[in-house]
Each structure stands twice: as structure tokens, then as C-alpha cells.
Amino acid sequence: MRTSDPLLRLLADAVPVMLAYFDAPEMRCVFANQRYADFAGLGTDSIIGRTVREVIGEAAWLVILPHVQRALGGYTAYYTRDHVHPDGQVRSLETSLVPHLVEQRPGEPPAMVGAFVLINDITHHRRAERSVRESDERMRKFASATEEGIAFHADGTIVDCNEALQRLTGFERAELVGRPIIDFALPDYHARVRDYVQSGREDTYEVAVRHKRGHVVQFEVVGKTMPQVAGGYRVVVVRDITTRKQAQERAEFLALHDALTLLPNRRHLMQHLGRTLVEAQAARQQVALLFIDLDHFKTVNESLGHEAGDLLLCEVAHRLLAAGPSSPFAARVGGDQFVVVLDGLDSSLQAGAAAEALLARMRAPCAISGTPLSVSPSIGISVCPQDGCGADELLHRAATAMHHAKDSGRGMHVFYAPGMEGQPAALLRQEHLLREAVLRQSFVLHYQPQVKVEGGQLHGFEALVRWQHPGQGLVGPDEFVALAESRGLITPIGRWVLREACRQLKAWHDAGLPRVPVAVNLSAIEFRQRDVVADIARVLHECDLPAQYLEVEITESALMQQVEQTRETLDGLQALGVAVAVDDFGTGYSSLAYLKRYPLNKIKVDRSFVADTPGDSDDVAIVTAVVQLARSLQLQSVAEGVETPEQLALLRRLGCDLAQGYGIARPMDATQAEQWLRALPG
């Protein structure tokens, strides 16, 4: 080999590997390219004549000796070893020892005269492989640790998954891998899944999957496309939202149905009646409303108890639906009052006949808690178009006719007639006294504590207005708010409540008492008619009270009207820093639409659902659904009407956030509330 050949030297130095030639059997260097010489720390001339042992050192020589011996035996040897560079870096070297054999006389084996050494530095390849392995290991650990199901797929076909996905679907890994994702979705969702996969979308969507055991599981799904360097796969993360969906469905049902009888509620009635009236007018047919009120129902509650009264209401609901699939639309609109809608009528006489049949069906004997009872309802009837064509108008006139049926002897039906409405003298007297009370501000606030269910610490107060009636003493809001709303007096009362609550709370704060918020109630009319945000901002400024210490409680009906104005008002309150709670949630007007649409902070579970817990499984289910719904929407849940340790323990198990009621503390006037605050431990 002519080491001085310029062309050979040029070629050897140009190749991207370390190249050398050693003669046999001493393995002395005959030739080395520049890369090899630099790696050995020698020049291309000074390395000539040195043995491999001298070039690489004793330790490395002992490592590669078996491979050298193999090459001297006439066999090509391949091996990889780590080499510590003088600067301390560890390099990975891939080496090939190729024997140089020369033919001798015919019939004799070729002679071993030397060996070519080719060394490739594969350090960067090793590092890349190690990085991939570490990345895969991290992904594997993450996938096994999370409770969310994870699947990798290529063009919609599953290539891998974690244990959580197997647990969520019931299928083993071998049953999932290799199958299209779309196979596991219910048919109604196939188009949605196919579009999501093909378009490469990365937003969140929902899909229903058939579990291996047969039941349906609701999933929230999000897919992400992996970078091309990772193979271009899609990773899909699924979360089981079955419980949340069930809570939503339960809440949606409660939004349109009465929780006790499961009949449609007032809101459902008004929606149905609105559609029915439009269709009837187009078909030139009549529609009748039967407003039903049970006679002497209060006696049942007082003599047999509220549980017996509830059983009787359920029996009435059953009898309203006794005609089977052809039964008319029936709803419970409150207390012991029901409404039946009769459509497709050609004559009001048909409504009278239906009312008589209903009376006969209701009068049939029944036994409640072992006590025989006879139900006697009074029925008022209004008919469209002669009594009006609006839902509210017909309902009001049917109720008016029902009251005349009661006044006429009960247990009968009466058609509405013009002139039935009247304003009794007692109502006029009450209105006069209430107007005087507004002028003289003859009101007082009572404060009921709200505490944290977990721990019992004070969270805040709800301010409850009382009317100092000249003849009846302190009167609760149930006795005068409806009258105030109908006579345009609710706004000045509401402004007084807001100012007095803020003034009193600021006084407590200045006295060094616990700095907790106070909640005030706003009626739907106040919320709709006055500039609530401006009023609240002005009162907070005048009282020097930070907005974080004021909460506003509004009824569900306030949120169902004038959507844009309502949202602007709620946004304004949030901008001020005033929290907003939905009061008496679940009493008949609940809507998941506004819970998602509006900026809210709390949901208050109505006391009627808490009262019979934990003994009433239906009420427990309702409270559970509302608490879960609040948690899924990241809202605080507040239970009203808590009276027993058992109720508080149930709320704690369900994860309810706050509670109030007689079992915690009764509403107190300002003096009593201050004494209560001062008596708190710590």
C-alpha cells in the first residue's frame, strides 16, 4: 500500500469515517486517514508503525482483543464500544475490522496480510435513540398514571392505548388495538367521529360509547395531532362524563317537571300552552284550561302529616293520567293546584263533559297511609278564543273561575265569565298599608348565617326583609312581596334592603367583627326594571364597602327574560366584583342554558328538596344532582333549610359547599346577629 499516493490520501481524508490499515500479525499501522489520526491524538505520519495496542491504550486493547483475534482469523468483526475522549466526553464508536486476504498458490487458503479498520462515531445516533426511549418511557408512565383514557391512532385505527381506556370501555388492549375508533361509538355519533378524525380537529366534543358489558358510557373527547417526527399519529384523550350527563339530564327534567308528582311544572305548562294555542288558532279549534284545586287539602296535611299530603298529590297526578296515552296534558302548578289542557275542541261543551268525568274519577275512594279519603276538587274552566288567546290570560281566568267554584260550594266546575275578577276590600287595605310602610321605611332586616359544610366556619349572611305591619307585627316576605311586585312597590323596598344591609355590614367590619359578605335578594321585576349595577355601585361607594362583601341572589325567572339585558347586568355585577347566586334552584324554572350562558357564582338548593332528606330517596337524588351539576360547572352549591345533623352529614358526603337553616342558626335581627358574631370561637 502506497501511503504517499496523493489521490489515496485525498479520498481517505474525505470519507466521513475514521479509516486505518494495520498489517498482520503484529497489527502495526500502515495507513491512517486524518480523522483516525486526530482521534488517536497523533499525526498521520507519527501513527505509522504503531500497534493497535499502542494507539488505543491498554484498557481499550483488552476490550477489543477478541474482535482483533477474530479478524486475524480471517473473519470480519463488528462491534460497538464507548470511548472516553481526553476532554471527558463519552463517544459511542461503531467499528468494523475487515481482514485483508491474499490468494496464494491454487488449492491453498488465502493468506492474512492485514486488516482494514473503519470507525464511525455514532454518538449523536445513540443520544437520539436514548431521547426517544426516555420520551416513550415518560409517555408510558403518564398514560398509566392518569385516570383519563388515552389512545393513539393512525388514520382512525387504534395503534396503542393505556390501561385507563381499557377500564373505561371494558375491552382488553388486544381488543382495541387494530380496530377503527369509529367502531366503538354508537351509530348516531359515527358522522361526528368521522368528521373529527378526517378534519384533524383539536376541539373538545362528546360521544357515546357502548361498553363491553352493554351499557352506554358518555365520553368527552379531545384529539391532538402528534408532530411528524413522532410518526404523525393522533393522540385521543377521553374522560368519562356519564355522571355529569346524568346530573344534567336530571336537572333538565326537573327544569320542566314537578319533583314530587313528576308532572310537567308551570314553566312546561306555559311552553306547551303557547304552542297549543298557536296550532289551535291555525286550525280554528278551541282550547280549554281546567284549573283544579283540591278542597280541604290543608286538613289532610294537618291531620295526617305532610307525607300523607304528598301521597295524596301523587294519587291525584295518577288519576289525571288515568286515561293512558290519550290523556290530556296535565301539570302541577303549585301546592295542591293542577292544570289540564284540552285541545282540538269543537265546542266548550266538550270541556264541561271532560271536567265532569274528571270530577267523577277524582271522587273515587282512595286510602292514604291506611286512612280512607275522598278527594273533592274544584275546577275552573277558561276557553280560547272566547276567554282570551294568551297563555297567561287563560291561566288567570281559569284560576278566577276556580275560586268562584270554591265560593259556590266546592266540588264542582265553573266556566269563566266576564266580571268574575274583583278586588276585595281587604286587598285594597293591605296595599294602602304597604305604601305607608314604604314611605316610612317600616321594614327591618334579619340576618341568617351561611356556614361551610366542611368545617362549619362562618361564610356570610343572607339579609331577609320583614315588614313591621301595624296590625300583624313582623310579616315575612312571602306575605307582601307578591303584592309589592304587582303594585310597583318592590323597587323602593329593594333599594332600602340593599342600603341597610351594606350599612350594617360595614358597621360590623368597623367594629372588628369577622369580615364576611352579606347576600341580598333581588326580584325579577327589580332586575328587569331598575339599573341594578348603577344602584349597587352607588350604595357600595356611599357605605365604603368593598364589592367583594356583597352578594346578590336572583330568582331563576329573572334570568329567563330579556336575555341580552340580563347578561349585560350580570357582566356589570361581575365587573364590580359582586357575586351572583341563583336562589331556590330546582323549584320549577331551572334551565341549564342560562347556567352555561351567564356569569354566575352559586346555586342555592331550595329548602323543599332538603326538608325530607336523608329519608326521602327522591329528594336525596335531586340534591345530589344539583350539587354535582354545580361542581361540574365550577359553581358553589348552597343548601337552604338545613335543620338536622343528618341533613348536614348528607350534604357533607355529597360535597355541598355551604348551608343555612334553623339547624345552624335562625334569622336574627341586627342586635342578635352581632351578639352571635361576638360569641364565635377564635
VOLO-643623 format. One line per 10 residues: their letters; for each residue x, y, z of C-alpha. Coordinates in pm, whole numbers, plus 32768, in hexadecimal, padded with zeros to 4 digits. Layout:
residues N
a	X Y Z ~ ... $
END
This chain:
residues 682
mrtsdpllrl	8000 8000 8000 ~ 8096 814A 7F95 ~ 8046 823B 80AD ~ 80DF 835A 7FEF ~ 7FE8 8345 7ED1 ~ 7F42 849F 7ECC ~ 7DFB 841E 7E3B ~ 7DE1 830E 7F45 ~ 7E24 840D 8053 ~ 7D20 84FB 7FC2 $
ladavpvmla	7C15 83EE 7FB3 ~ 7C62 8362 810C ~ 7C52 84B8 81AE ~ 7B0C 850C 80FC ~ 7A3D 83E5 817C ~ 796D 8434 82B8 ~ 79FD 8310 8381 ~ 7B45 82BE 8430 ~ 7C0E 81DD 834A ~ 7D54 811F 8385 $
yfdapemrcv	7E13 7FEC 830F ~ 7EE0 7F07 83F4 ~ 7FC4 7DEE 837A ~ 7FBD 7C8E 8403 ~ 8011 7BEF 84E8 ~ 809E 7D0A 85C2 ~ 7F86 7DF6 8563 ~ 8069 7F20 8521 ~ 7FD8 8050 8477 ~ 8031 8073 830A $
fanqryadfa	7F38 8184 82B3 ~ 7E3E 8267 8366 ~ 7D65 8380 82E8 ~ 7D61 84D2 8391 ~ 7C24 8485 845D ~ 7CBD 834A 84F1 ~ 7E08 83F6 8542 ~ 7D56 851B 85E6 ~ 7C81 842F 86B1 ~ 7DBE 837A 872B $
glgtdsiigr	7E64 84C6 877B ~ 7F78 8489 867E ~ 7FD9 8508 8528 ~ 7FA7 843E 83EB ~ 8121 8405 83DB ~ 816C 83C8 854A ~ 805F 82B9 8566 ~ 8109 81E4 845C ~ 81B5 80B5 84F2 ~ 80F8 80BA 863A $
tvrevigeaa	802F 7F8B 86A4 ~ 7EBE 7F9B 86EF ~ 7F12 7F63 885C ~ 7FF6 8092 885D ~ 7EFC 8169 87A5 ~ 7DC7 812A 887D ~ 7E61 80D5 89CD ~ 7E65 7FA2 8AA9 ~ 7D01 7FB8 8B31 ~ 7C60 7FDB 89DA $
wlvilphvqr	7D45 7ECE 894C ~ 7CC7 7DCF 8A48 ~ 7B60 7E24 89E6 ~ 7B92 7DF7 886D ~ 7C8E 7CD7 8878 ~ 7B86 7BC9 8830 ~ 7B18 7C89 86FB ~ 7C81 7CB6 8685 ~ 7CBE 7B43 86AB ~ 7B87 7AFD 85DE $
alggytayyt	7C04 7BE3 84C9 ~ 7D5D 7B3D 84CF ~ 7CA8 79F5 849F ~ 7C1E 7A76 8357 ~ 7AC1 7AE1 83CA ~ 7A27 7C39 83C2 ~ 79E2 7CBE 8521 ~ 78DC 7DC1 857D ~ 78C3 7E5C 86D5 ~ 785C 7F97 878B $
rdhvhpdgqv	790B 802C 88B8 ~ 790F 816B 8985 ~ 7A4B 823B 897D ~ 7AA4 834A 8A7A ~ 7B37 846F 89BE ~ 7C53 8532 8A63 ~ 7B5F 8654 8A9A ~ 7A86 856D 8B6D ~ 796F 8536 8A70 ~ 78F7 83D4 8A36 $
rsletslvph	78E2 8378 88C7 ~ 782F 8247 8836 ~ 78FF 819F 8726 ~ 7884 80A3 862A ~ 79B0 7FDB 85A2 ~ 79E0 7EE8 8481 ~ 7B20 7E13 8466 ~ 7B35 7D8C 8305 ~ 7C4E 7C8B 82C5 ~ 7D2E 7CBD 8193 $
lveqrpgepp	7D62 7B66 80F4 ~ 7E51 7B1E 7FD2 ~ 7E31 79EE 7EF1 ~ 7F61 7901 7EEE ~ 7F9D 77D4 7E18 ~ 7E6C 771D 7D92 ~ 7DD1 7637 7E94 ~ 7E64 76F0 7FBC ~ 7D96 77D3 809F ~ 7DCB 794A 8077 $
amvgafvlin	7ECD 79E9 8158 ~ 7E72 7AEE 825F ~ 7F4E 7C1F 821F ~ 7E97 7D33 82D9 ~ 7D4E 7DCC 8344 ~ 7C89 7F02 82EB ~ 7BF9 7FC6 840F ~ 7AC2 809E 83D5 ~ 7A3C 8160 84FF ~ 78FA 822B 84F7 $
dithhrraer	78A5 831E 8615 ~ 7739 82D2 865E ~ 771F 83A2 879C ~ 760E 8482 8714 ~ 7543 8352 86A3 ~ 755B 82B8 87FC ~ 74F1 83FD 889F ~ 73C7 8416 87B6 ~ 7363 82AE 87FF ~ 7387 82E9 8975 $
svresdermr	72B4 8423 895C ~ 71A3 8363 88A6 ~ 71B0 824D 89A9 ~ 719B 8345 8AC7 ~ 707C 83F9 8A1C ~ 6FC6 82B0 89E8 ~ 7000 8255 8B54 ~ 6F79 83A3 8BCB ~ 6E48 837A 8AED ~ 6E14 8218 8B6A $
kfasateegi	6E26 8283 8CD7 ~ 6D3F 83A9 8C9A ~ 6C45 82D4 8BDE ~ 6C40 81D2 8CF4 ~ 6C21 82D5 8E0A ~ 6AFC 83A1 8D82 ~ 698F 8343 8DB5 ~ 693D 83BE 8C58 ~ 6939 82C9 8B39 ~ 6A4A 82FF 8A33 $
afhadgtivd	6A5E 8263 88D9 ~ 6B4A 8293 87B4 ~ 6ABF 8260 865A ~ 6B34 827E 84F3 ~ 6A26 82DF 83F8 ~ 691C 827A 84F2 ~ 69AC 8122 854A ~ 6A1C 80F1 86B3 ~ 6B8D 809A 86D2 ~ 6BB5 80B3 884D $
cnealqrltg	6AF5 810C 898A ~ 6B22 8128 8B02 ~ 6A8A 805B 8C19 ~ 698E 816C 8C6E ~ 68EE 814F 8B14 ~ 68CF 7FD7 8B43 ~ 6829 8010 8C93 ~ 673B 8119 8C0A ~ 66CA 8046 8AE1 ~ 66E5 7EE9 8B76 $
feraelvgrp	67B6 7E70 8A4D ~ 6911 7DD7 8A68 ~ 6A32 7E79 89B0 ~ 6A34 7D65 88AB ~ 68C2 7DAB 8867 ~ 6903 7F1E 8831 ~ 6A4A 7F28 876E ~ 6A1D 7EFD 85F9 ~ 68AE 7F61 85F5 ~ 6820 80AA 8570 $
iidfalpdyh	67BE 81A2 867E ~ 666B 81D1 85DB ~ 6611 8064 8627 ~ 65E5 80B5 8797 ~ 6501 81E6 876E ~ 6388 81C0 875F ~ 6300 81DE 85F9 ~ 6269 8337 863A ~ 63C9 83BB 8679 ~ 6479 831B 854C $
arvrdyvqsg	6460 844E 846C ~ 64E6 852E 8582 ~ 660E 8447 85CB ~ 6661 841B 8459 ~ 665E 8592 841C ~ 6734 85D3 8551 ~ 683D 84D4 84EE ~ 684B 8531 837E ~ 685C 86A7 83BA ~ 6968 868A 84C7 $
redtyevavr	68A0 8766 85B5 ~ 6928 87A1 8714 ~ 67F7 8830 87C7 ~ 6735 876F 88D1 ~ 65FD 86AB 8876 ~ 651C 85A5 8913 ~ 64D4 8443 88A1 ~ 6414 8318 8929 ~ 64C7 81C7 892F ~ 643B 806B 8965 $
hkrghvvqfe	64F5 7FC8 8A8A ~ 6558 7E5D 8A5C ~ 6453 7DFE 8B61 ~ 6345 7EA7 8A91 ~ 62FA 7FEB 8B46 ~ 633B 8140 8AAD ~ 6457 821D 8B27 ~ 6464 8393 8ADA ~ 65BF 8414 8A83 ~ 6652 856F 8A59 $
vvgktmpqva	675D 854E 8949 ~ 687B 8625 88CE ~ 6976 85C2 87C1 ~ 6ACD 864F 8775 ~ 6BAA 860E 8647 ~ 6D0B 85A6 86A5 ~ 6E34 8643 85E9 ~ 6EB0 8591 84B2 ~ 6FF1 8534 8568 ~ 6F18 8468 8655 $
ggyrvvvvrd	6E7A 83AC 8534 ~ 6D58 8496 84EB ~ 6C6D 83D9 85D4 ~ 6B3A 8469 867D ~ 6B1D 8452 87F7 ~ 69BB 8446 8882 ~ 6969 8490 89ED ~ 6813 8426 8A70 ~ 676D 847E 8BB9 ~ 663F 83C7 8C49 $
ittrkqaqer	652C 84CD 8C74 ~ 640F 83D5 8CA8 ~ 63CA 844E 8E0A ~ 63CF 85B8 8D9D ~ 62E5 8571 8C78 ~ 61F5 84B7 8D5C ~ 61F6 85E0 8E4A ~ 61B4 86CA 8D27 ~ 609A 85EF 8CA5 ~ 6004 85E2 8E02 $
aeflalhdal	601F 875B 8E23 ~ 5F88 8789 8CC8 ~ 5E67 86A7 8D2F ~ 5E36 876C 8E70 ~ 5E38 88AD 8DA8 ~ 5CF5 883F 8D01 ~ 5C57 8755 8E00 ~ 5BD8 8759 8F63 ~ 5CC6 8694 9041 ~ 5BB2 85F1 9110 $
tllpnrrhlm	5AAC 8585 9013 ~ 5B93 8585 8EDF ~ 5A83 8641 8E23 ~ 5AE7 8768 8D47 ~ 5B1B 88A5 8E13 ~ 5A9E 8A06 8DD4 ~ 5BB7 8A5C 8CE6 ~ 5B77 8922 8C1A ~ 5A03 8970 8C1D ~ 5A38 8ACE 8B93 $
qhlgrtlvea	5B1C 8A4F 8A7E ~ 5A25 893F 8A1C ~ 58FC 8A2A 8A32 ~ 59A8 8B2F 8958 ~ 59E1 8A2F 8841 ~ 5884 899C 8867 ~ 57D9 8AEE 8848 ~ 5897 8B42 8709 ~ 583A 89F3 866C ~ 56CD 8A11 86DC $
qaarqqvall	56A5 8B6B 8645 ~ 5733 8AED 84FC ~ 5640 89C6 84FE ~ 551C 8A9F 857B ~ 54E7 89BC 86A7 ~ 54AD 8A07 8816 ~ 5594 89CA 893D ~ 551A 89AA 8AA5 ~ 55DA 89CC 8BED ~ 5560 8913 8D20 $
fidldhfktv	55F1 89B0 8E5B ~ 55D0 88B0 8F76 ~ 55F2 88F6 90EA ~ 55BE 87E6 91F3 ~ 54B9 883E 92F5 ~ 5526 8830 9463 ~ 5683 87B5 940B ~ 5710 8875 9533 ~ 5643 8794 9619 ~ 56F6 8660 9591 $
neslgheagd	584A 86FA 95D9 ~ 57E7 8767 9737 ~ 573D 8623 979D ~ 580E 8519 96ED ~ 5955 85D1 96B3 ~ 5A09 865B 9586 ~ 5A78 8502 9514 ~ 590C 8499 94F1 ~ 58C8 85E0 9439 ~ 59E0 8590 9345 $
lllcevahrl	5953 8434 930C ~ 57FF 84CC 92C2 ~ 5896 85BD 91C5 ~ 593E 8498 9117 ~ 57F4 83DC 9110 ~ 574B 850A 9071 ~ 585E 851B 8F6B ~ 5828 83AA 8F22 ~ 56B3 83DE 8EF3 ~ 56ED 8505 8E0B $
laagpsspfa	57B2 8418 8D2D ~ 56C7 82EF 8D5D ~ 5643 8304 8BF9 ~ 5792 827A 8B7C ~ 5849 82F4 8A43 ~ 5719 83C0 89D8 ~ 571A 8486 8B1F ~ 5716 8601 8AF8 ~ 5844 86CE 8B5C ~ 5845 86F3 8CD9 $
arvggdqfvv	592F 87C4 8DB1 ~ 5960 8816 8F1F ~ 597D 898E 8F43 ~ 59B5 89A1 90BA ~ 5939 891C 9207 ~ 57FA 8859 91CD ~ 57AE 8901 9080 ~ 57B3 8856 8F2C ~ 5762 88C1 8DC8 ~ 56E1 87E9 8CAC $
vldgldsslq	56F2 885E 8B41 ~ 55E6 87E1 8A51 ~ 562D 8828 88E3 ~ 5580 87DC 879A ~ 5428 883A 8822 ~ 5304 8897 8745 ~ 522B 8916 8864 ~ 5254 8988 89CD ~ 5153 887D 8A26 ~ 5267 877D 89F6 $
agaaaealla	5333 882D 8B04 ~ 520B 8817 8BF6 ~ 51E3 86A3 8BAF ~ 5358 866A 8BE4 ~ 5347 8727 8D31 ~ 5223 8651 8DA9 ~ 52DB 8510 8D49 ~ 540C 858E 8E03 ~ 533E 85E0 8F38 ~ 52AD 8481 8F36 $
rmrapcaisg	5405 83E5 8F13 ~ 5490 84BB 902F ~ 5370 846A 911C ~ 53B9 82F6 9112 ~ 5422 8283 9271 ~ 5593 825A 92BF ~ 5660 81FB 93F1 ~ 578B 82CD 945E ~ 5867 823B 9570 ~ 574C 814B 95C4 $
tplsvspsig	564C 8263 95E6 ~ 5529 8267 94ED ~ 5504 83B8 9441 ~ 541E 8452 9341 ~ 54B1 8559 925C ~ 53D3 8681 9205 ~ 5467 877A 910C ~ 53DF 88CA 909A ~ 5416 890F 8F27 ~ 541A 8A59 8E6D $
isvcpqdgcg	540A 8A59 8CF0 ~ 547A 8B5C 8BF2 ~ 5459 8B2A 8A7A ~ 5517 8BBA 8955 ~ 54B6 8C8A 8892 ~ 538A 8D12 8951 ~ 5448 8D46 8A9A ~ 558B 8DB8 89F6 ~ 56A4 8D2F 891D ~ 57D1 8D6C 89FC $
adellhraat	585E 8C61 8AE1 ~ 5879 8D46 8C13 ~ 571E 8DD3 8BD8 ~ 5679 8C7D 8BBC ~ 572E 8BF9 8CED ~ 56C9 8D26 8DBE ~ 555E 8D0E 8D54 ~ 554E 8B97 8D95 ~ 55D8 8BD8 8EF2 ~ 54D3 8CE7 8F27 $
amhhakdsgr	53BF 8BF4 8EC1 ~ 544E 8AF0 8FB1 ~ 5432 8BE4 90D5 ~ 52C6 8C1F 9076 ~ 5291 8AA5 9078 ~ 5314 8A9B 91DC ~ 523B 8BC3 9242 ~ 510D 8B16 91A4 ~ 5125 89DD 9277 ~ 5262 8921 9204 $
gmhvfyapgm	5273 87D1 9155 ~ 51F2 885D 9009 ~ 5267 88FC 8EC5 ~ 5224 8A66 8E61 ~ 5264 8B10 8D13 ~ 5307 8C65 8D16 ~ 521D 8D8A 8CD8 ~ 526D 8EFD 8CAE ~ 5258 8FC0 8DF2 ~ 52D9 8EA4 8ECD $
egqpaallrq	5419 8F66 8F1C ~ 53F7 9050 903F ~ 54D5 90FD 913D ~ 5466 90AC 929F ~ 5469 91C3 939F ~ 556A 9105 9470 ~ 5660 910A 934F ~ 5632 9280 9320 ~ 566E 92B4 9494 ~ 57AE 91E5 9488 $
ehllreavlr	582D 92AA 935E ~ 57F0 93F3 9416 ~ 58AF 937C 9548 ~ 59D0 9305 9472 ~ 59EA 9455 93C3 ~ 59F5 94FB 951A ~ 5B08 940A 9581 ~ 5BD7 9469 9451 ~ 5BB7 95DB 94A3 ~ 5C13 95A6 9611 $
qsfvlhyqpq	5D11 9491 95CA ~ 5C5C 93AF 96BE ~ 5D3B 9286 9675 ~ 5E47 91CB 9732 ~ 5F54 90DA 96C1 ~ 5F99 8F89 975C ~ 60E2 8EDA 9715 ~ 6108 8D62 96EB ~ 626B 8CD2 96F0 ~ 62F5 8BFD 95D9 $
vkveggqlhg	6409 8B0B 9645 ~ 64FD 8A27 9594 ~ 6478 88C3 9597 ~ 65D8 883B 95C4 ~ 6653 88D2 970A ~ 652B 89AC 976C ~ 65E2 8AFA 974D ~ 650F 8C2F 970D ~ 6506 8C8C 959D ~ 640F 8DAE 959D $
fealvrwqhp	62A8 8E21 95DA ~ 6168 8E34 9512 ~ 60A0 8F71 9557 ~ 5F2A 8F27 9575 ~ 5E2E 9046 9576 ~ 5D0A 9058 966A ~ 5BE3 914D 9662 ~ 5B8B 91EB 97AE ~ 5A13 91CF 9770 ~ 5941 92B3 984F $
gqglvgpdef	5848 91A0 989C ~ 58FB 9056 9860 ~ 5A57 90A0 98E9 ~ 5B86 9028 9827 ~ 5B13 8F98 96D8 ~ 5BF1 8EBD 95FF ~ 5C33 8F03 948E ~ 5B48 8DEE 941C ~ 5A28 8EC3 94A1 ~ 5A72 9009 93E7 $
valaesrgli	5B78 8FE5 92D0 ~ 5A7C 8F6D 91CC ~ 5998 9094 9220 ~ 5AC1 9183 9211 ~ 5B21 90FE 90BB ~ 59C2 911E 902F ~ 599A 9281 90B5 ~ 5AED 930A 904B ~ 5B76 931F 91AE ~ 5C88 9218 919B $
tpigrwvlre	5D96 9303 9117 ~ 5D98 93F8 923E ~ 5D8B 92D2 9330 ~ 5EAE 922D 927C ~ 5F7D 936D 9286 ~ 5F41 938F 93FD ~ 5FAA 9225 9438 ~ 60EA 9253 936F ~ 6151 9393 9422 ~ 60FB 9315 957F $
acrqlkawhd	61B0 91C8 954E ~ 62EC 9276 94D0 ~ 62E0 937B 95E6 ~ 62BA 9273 96F6 ~ 63CD 9195 9669 ~ 64BF 92BB 9657 ~ 646F 930E 97C3 ~ 64C0 91A8 9829 ~ 6607 91B3 9769 ~ 6667 92FD 980C $
aglprvpvav	661E 9260 9960 ~ 6722 9153 991D ~ 6629 9039 98E3 ~ 666D 8F2B 97DC ~ 6682 8FB8 967C ~ 6587 8EE0 95C5 ~ 6497 8F3E 94A9 ~ 6322 8F7D 94B7 ~ 622D 8F05 93AE ~ 60F8 8FCC 9349 $
nlsaiefrqr	5FD5 8F54 9275 ~ 5F67 8FFD 9133 ~ 5E15 8FAC 9099 ~ 5DEF 8F70 8F25 ~ 5D39 90BC 8F00 ~ 5E53 917E 8FAC ~ 5F52 90CE 8ED7 ~ 5E94 9128 8D9B ~ 5E20 928C 8DE5 ~ 5F2E 933F 8EAB $
dvvadiarvl	609B 9385 8E60 ~ 6115 9282 8F57 ~ 6288 92AF 8F0F ~ 627F 9428 8F3B ~ 61AE 940D 907B ~ 629A 930F 9116 ~ 63D2 93D1 90B3 ~ 6344 950D 914E ~ 62E2 9461 9295 ~ 6434 93B3 92B4 $
hecdlpaqyl	64E1 9502 9284 ~ 6402 95B6 937F ~ 6430 94A4 9484 ~ 65A4 9481 9438 ~ 6571 9308 941C ~ 6655 923D 9333 ~ 658B 918A 9227 ~ 6617 9037 928D ~ 653D 9045 93C6 ~ 63F4 905F 9307 $
eveitesalm	633B 8F41 925F ~ 61FB 8F55 9196 ~ 60F9 8E3D 9190 ~ 600C 8E34 9067 ~ 5EF4 8D49 900C ~ 5F01 8C6C 8EDC ~ 5DE4 8D2A 8E3A ~ 5EBD 8E63 8E38 ~ 5FB0 8DB1 8D55 ~ 5EAC 8D32 8C5F $
qqveqtretl	5E42 8E86 8BD8 ~ 5EEF 8F8F 8B04 ~ 6025 8EBE 8AD1 ~ 610C 8FCF 8A50 ~ 60B1 90C6 8B62 ~ 60D6 8FB6 8C67 ~ 6230 8F5A 8BEC ~ 629E 90C6 8BE9 ~ 6227 90ED 8D50 ~ 62D8 8FB1 8DC4 $
dglqalgvav	6416 9015 8D0F ~ 6400 9168 8DBB ~ 63DD 90C5 8F11 ~ 6506 8FE3 8ECF ~ 65D0 9110 8E61 ~ 657C 91BA 8FAC ~ 65EC 9081 9065 ~ 648F 902B 90E6 ~ 6442 8EB6 90F0 ~ 62F7 8E32 9063 $
avddfgtgys	6232 8D06 90E6 ~ 6102 8C5B 904C ~ 6000 8C3D 9163 ~ 5F0F 8B17 9198 ~ 5FA9 8A4B 907E ~ 5ED8 8927 9009 ~ 5D80 89AA 906C ~ 5CF7 89A1 8F0D ~ 5DAF 8A97 8E2F ~ 5F0B 89FD 8E1E $
slaylkrypl	5FC1 8A14 8CD3 ~ 611E 8996 8C84 ~ 612A 8A8E 8B66 ~ 6145 8BBD 8C49 ~ 6238 8B0C 8D34 ~ 6328 8AEE 8C0E ~ 62D4 8C40 8B72 ~ 62E9 8D28 8C9D ~ 640A 8D7E 8D89 ~ 638E 8CEC 8ED3 $
nkikvdrsfv	6437 8C88 9018 ~ 6345 8BB7 90E7 ~ 6217 8AD0 90CF ~ 612F 8AC3 91FD ~ 6077 8978 9230 ~ 5F11 89C7 9296 ~ 5EA9 896A 93F7 ~ 5D88 8896 9373 ~ 5E86 8799 92EE ~ 5F55 8797 942E $
adtpgdsddv	5E32 877C 9525 ~ 5DF1 8605 9503 ~ 5F5B 8595 94DA ~ 5FF9 84A9 9521 ~ 5EBE 83D7 9548 ~ 5E26 8428 93F2 ~ 5EF1 8381 92DF ~ 5E5A 845E 91D0 ~ 5EC0 859C 9285 ~ 601A 850B 92C5 $
aivtavvqla	6039 84C7 914F ~ 5FCF 862B 90FE ~ 60C3 86C9 91F4 ~ 61D6 85E3 9173 ~ 618F 8649 900B ~ 6195 87BE 905A ~ 62DA 87A5 9123 ~ 6381 86DC 900F ~ 6301 87CF 8F0A ~ 638F 88F6 8FCD $
rslqlqsvae	64E0 8847 8FEF ~ 64F2 87F3 8E7C ~ 64AA 895F 8E26 ~ 65A8 89D7 8F2A ~ 649B 8A86 8FF7 ~ 646E 8A7E 9170 ~ 6341 89C0 91F6 ~ 6274 8A44 931C ~ 616B 8972 93CC ~ 6048 8A2B 9470 $
gvetpeqlal	5F65 89B0 9589 ~ 6065 88D4 963C ~ 5FCA 8873 9788 ~ 6067 872A 97FC ~ 61C6 869A 982B ~ 6163 8581 973E ~ 611B 867A 9629 ~ 6268 8727 9665 ~ 631E 85D8 965F ~ 6279 8581 9512 $
lrrlgcdlaq	62E0 86CF 947D ~ 6443 8696 94F4 ~ 644E 8540 944B ~ 63C6 85D5 9308 ~ 64CE 86E7 9307 ~ 63DB 880B 932F ~ 649E 894B 9375 ~ 63BC 8A21 9453 ~ 6282 89FA 9526 ~ 6186 8ACB 95E7 $
gygiarpmda	604F 8A7B 96AF ~ 5FB8 8A62 980A ~ 609F 893E 985A ~ 61C4 8A30 983A ~ 6130 8B7C 98A7 ~ 5FDD 8C28 988B ~ 5FBE 8D7C 97E3 ~ 601B 8E88 98E4 ~ 5FE9 8FFD 98F5 ~ 6120 90D8 98EC $
tqaeqwlral	6152 90DA 9A66 ~ 612D 8F62 9A87 ~ 620E 8F26 9958 ~ 631F 9002 99F1 ~ 630D 8F41 9B38 ~ 631F 8DFC 9A73 ~ 6455 8E7A 99BB ~ 6501 8EE2 9AFB ~ 64C2 8D89 9B8E ~ 6573 8CD6 9A71 $
pg	66AE 8C1A 9AE3 ~ 67FF 8CB0 9A8A $
END
